């Protein structure tokens, strides 16, 4: 496995955001967990609001931010899983 893996959320031909594939398991887990927790808190806040008066663009921006954080978390979990499988 390469030392760094491009994250899915990179835009363009040159990846800027990377996952350190050789980071310790607890660091990878903490990074993914913080993204998942952030998205969970965003969705809980959104669920408690009356969104009938929200602008479509605002809801779309929240959804895009949540999707990006989830994708980042999934990318990190992918690296975590690869490290765990390599140890078995």
N, C-alpha and C positions, 0 to 999 in steps of 0.2 A: 504494500500500500504506500502511495506517495505520502510525503510529510504533510502536505496540505491538499484538501479537496475543495474545489469551488462550491459555493453554496448555490442552490437553485435560484435564489432571488437575485442573482447577478443579472444586470442588464448589459447588453452589448457583447462584443466579441472577446473583450479582455476581462476575465474575472477579477474582481477587486476583493470581494468578501470570500474568505476561506475558512474552513474548519481545520484546526490542527489535529491531524489524524493520530498523532502519537501523544496527545495530551492524556493525563491520568483519567481513569474512569470516573472518579468523583468530580473532576472538573467538567468533563463532558456532560455528565448527568446534571450537575448544577446549572450549566448553561441552558440545556434543553428545558429543565424544570422551570427556570425563571421565565422563559418565553411562554410555556404552557400556562403558568400561573397568571402572567400578564394578560393573555388572551381570555382566560377564564374570568378574570376580574372585569375586563372590558365588556364581555358578553353579559355578565351579571348586572353591571351598571346599565347597560342598554336594555336589558329585560325589565328593569325596574322603572324605566322611564315611559312616559306617554309619547310614543314616537309618531303619533298621528299628525303632529305638527312639525315633524322634522323634515328638513329639506332632503330630497333624494340624493343630492350630491354629498351631503354630510354622512348619510347612512352608507353610501358607496365608499367614501373615504375610510370610514371605520371598518367596513368589511375588508377593504384592501389591506389595511394595517394588520388586521387580525389574520388574514390569509398569509401575509408575509412572515409574521411572527411564528405562525404554525408551521410554515414550510421550513423556516430556519431551524425550529425545534426538531422537526422530522429529519432534516439533514444531519443534525448533531446526533440524534438517536441512531441513525444509520451507521455513523462512524462508531458509536458506542457498541452497537450490535456486532459490527465487524471485528472490533477488538476482542469482545467476549468470545466470539466463535473462534478466533485465531488462538485463543488461550486453551481451548478445549482439545 
